[in-house]
Every structure is written in C-alpha cells, then in structure tokens.
C-alpha cells in the first residue's frame, strides 16, 4: 500500500547516479497516479473513466478485478474441480494504476489504436512513447536497439522502423 511504500522511500537511497542505470518498477506508476489523483482531488477510477475509458469508448474495461463482472473475467478450474477466477494479482488500491485493470479484447484493440494513431482525442498518450532510456546501457536494449518510454518499449528493426510494445 501507499503508506508502506512512502515509508520505504523515506529511507531509500540510490546506489548509482540517476541516468546511469535503469530499473523497471511498477510502483513508480502507482506513485505517479497517487500524486495525480491527489492533485486533481479525484479517485484513480474516476480519472481513468473520465479521461481515458469514456473518450475511447472502452466500456468493457474495469479498474480492478472486483469491479469486473464475473462473466468478463477469465475463469479456470481449480484443483478441487470448482470453477473460479484464474490468477489475478491481488493489488491494493494504491497499486491499481500499475496494472490491475481487467479488459476484453475489443477494448484492448481500442487502447492499442489510441497508442498507435496520431489523430486521436488523447494526444497525451503519445508522451508515454517518448524514449527515456536512450543513454542507459542495458544489454538487451543494445541488442534490440530498444528504448523505454513510460510503460511502452520501442524497438528498431533492421529497416529502422519502430515497433512499439509492452
């Protein structure tokens, strides 16, 4: 949760200079969302719906597993033979922005289109593609000619086309 993470950060010190190393950390997305929600005086769920899901007409995307109707969730057979939810991360509310959403394929396609096309109502999404890690030496970044934006990775092909993915 947020309180535990904030306590951790108070005592945290980098053991390298910023910009020298790269680390993947979903909690930074959660922390950024916490700051955005506090600044806007709205919940993450409200912001997500009003700023992204409604404009993109993503009606089958839910903030977390418990919000998603049971018929929208992937179901699996447990060891005892009973049908139940397949594995989902048990994220607390603070962590929801870091990947607790449940979505169907049609909504995922809408999300991908919004991230790939330039003429969409949410131009701010393209800021998530801006490479932040061009100068960071990570072995697989060099091998794949990759960079990392906020959330999205960008790869260069042999023809110098870019592949944006996560």
WOHU-V689315 format. One record per residue. N is the residue number from 0. RES is the residue in one letter. PHI is phi in whole degrees, 0 to 359 (none if undefined). OMEGA is omega in radians with two decimals (999 if undefined). NEAR is the number of other ideal C-beta (glycine too) atoms within 10 Angstrom. Layout:
{{N,RES,PHI,OMEGA,NEAR} {N,RES,PHI,OMEGA,NEAR}}
This chain:
{{0,X,none,-3.07,11} {1,X,297,-3.09,14} {2,X,299,3.13,8} {3,X,295,3.13,10} {4,X,292,3.11,17} {5,X,298,3.10,12} {6,X,297,3.10,10} {7,X,300,-3.09,10} {8,X,294,3.13,10} {9,X,300,-3.14,7} {10,X,260,-3.05,6} {11,X,278,3.01,9} {12,X,226,3.06,4} {13,X,295,3.07,9} {14,X,257,3.08,6} {15,X,207,3.12,9} {16,X,286,3.08,7} {17,X,304,3.14,6} {18,X,90,-3.14,10} {19,X,270,3.13,10} {20,X,245,3.13,12} {21,X,231,3.07,15} {22,X,225,3.08,9} {23,X,274,-3.10,7} {24,X,211,3.11,10} {25,X,298,-3.09,14} {26,X,295,3.08,14} {27,X,293,3.06,13} {28,X,294,3.11,16} {29,X,298,3.14,23} {30,X,294,3.09,18} {31,X,300,3.11,13} {32,X,297,3.11,18} {33,X,299,3.13,17} {34,X,294,3.14,9} {35,X,295,-3.13,14} {36,X,293,3.11,17} {37,X,295,-3.14,9} {38,X,295,-3.11,8} {39,X,269,-3.14,13} {40,X,64,-3.13,7} {41,X,228,3.11,15} {42,X,282,3.08,13} {43,X,300,-3.14,20} {44,X,301,3.14,17} {45,X,297,3.12,13} {46,X,299,-3.13,17} {47,X,300,3.14,21} {48,X,296,-3.05,17} {49,X,290,-3.00,12} {50,X,264,-3.07,15} {51,X,232,-3.00,17} {52,X,295,3.14,22} {53,X,292,3.12,11} {54,X,301,-3.13,13} {55,X,267,-3.14,18} {56,X,55,3.12,10} {57,X,265,-3.04,22} {58,X,275,-3.12,12} {59,X,244,3.07,17} {60,X,240,-3.04,22} {61,X,233,-3.02,23} {62,X,296,3.11,21} {63,X,206,-3.06,20} {64,X,304,-3.06,18} {65,X,291,3.08,10} {66,X,279,-3.06,14} {67,X,282,3.05,19} {68,X,302,-3.07,9} {69,X,303,-3.14,9} {70,X,288,3.11,6} {71,X,267,-3.07,14} {72,X,260,3.08,16} {73,X,291,-3.09,9} {74,X,249,-3.13,11} {75,X,227,3.06,11} {76,X,269,3.13,10} {77,X,284,-3.13,11} {78,X,300,-3.13,5} {79,X,273,3.11,6} {80,X,88,-3.14,6} {81,X,277,3.10,8} {82,X,277,-3.12,8} {83,X,210,3.06,12} {84,X,300,2.98,14} {85,X,290,-3.10,10} {86,X,300,2.97,8} {87,X,229,3.02,14} {88,X,301,3.09,13} {89,X,267,-3.12,9} {90,X,286,2.96,18} {91,X,275,-3.06,13} {92,X,307,3.13,16} {93,X,302,-3.07,19} {94,X,271,-3.08,20} {95,X,309,-3.12,22} {96,X,297,-3.10,23} {97,X,272,3.03,19} {98,X,131,-3.13,13} {99,X,264,-3.07,21} {100,X,287,3.07,21} {101,X,244,-3.07,20} {102,X,213,3.05,17} {103,X,263,-3.05,15} {104,X,297,-3.13,8} {105,X,300,3.11,13} {106,X,291,3.09,19} {107,X,298,3.11,14} {108,X,294,3.07,12} {109,X,300,3.13,20} {110,X,296,3.12,18} {111,X,298,3.12,13} {112,X,301,3.14,11} {113,X,297,3.14,17} {114,X,277,-3.08,18} {115,X,263,-3.08,12} {116,X,264,-3.11,10} {117,X,275,-3.04,6} {118,X,262,3.14,5} {119,X,242,-3.12,16} {120,X,288,-3.08,9} {121,X,241,-3.10,12} {122,X,302,-3.11,9} {123,X,298,3.14,9} {124,X,300,-3.08,18} {125,X,290,3.05,17} {126,X,296,3.13,9} {127,X,290,3.14,14} {128,X,267,-3.07,17} {129,X,303,-3.10,13} {130,X,292,3.11,16} {131,X,257,-2.94,13} {132,X,246,-3.12,16} {133,X,302,-3.06,11} {134,X,263,-3.10,10} {135,X,267,-3.07,16} {136,X,270,3.03,10} {137,X,241,-3.00,15} {138,X,308,-3.07,7} {139,X,289,3.05,8} {140,X,298,3.14,18} {141,X,294,-3.11,10} {142,X,300,-3.10,8} {143,X,262,-3.05,15} {144,X,49,-3.02,13} {145,X,256,2.97,19} {146,X,225,-3.13,20} {147,X,234,2.96,19} {148,X,265,3.03,17} {149,X,282,3.13,12} {150,X,82,-3.02,14} {151,X,271,3.04,17} {152,X,257,-3.12,18} {153,X,234,3.13,19} {154,X,245,3.05,14} {155,X,256,3.10,13} {156,X,271,-3.13,10} {157,X,297,3.11,6} {158,X,264,3.13,5} {159,X,67,2.97,7} {160,X,284,3.13,8} {161,X,254,3.04,14} {162,X,247,3.14,11} {163,X,254,-3.07,15} {164,X,205,2.98,11} {165,X,211,999,10}}
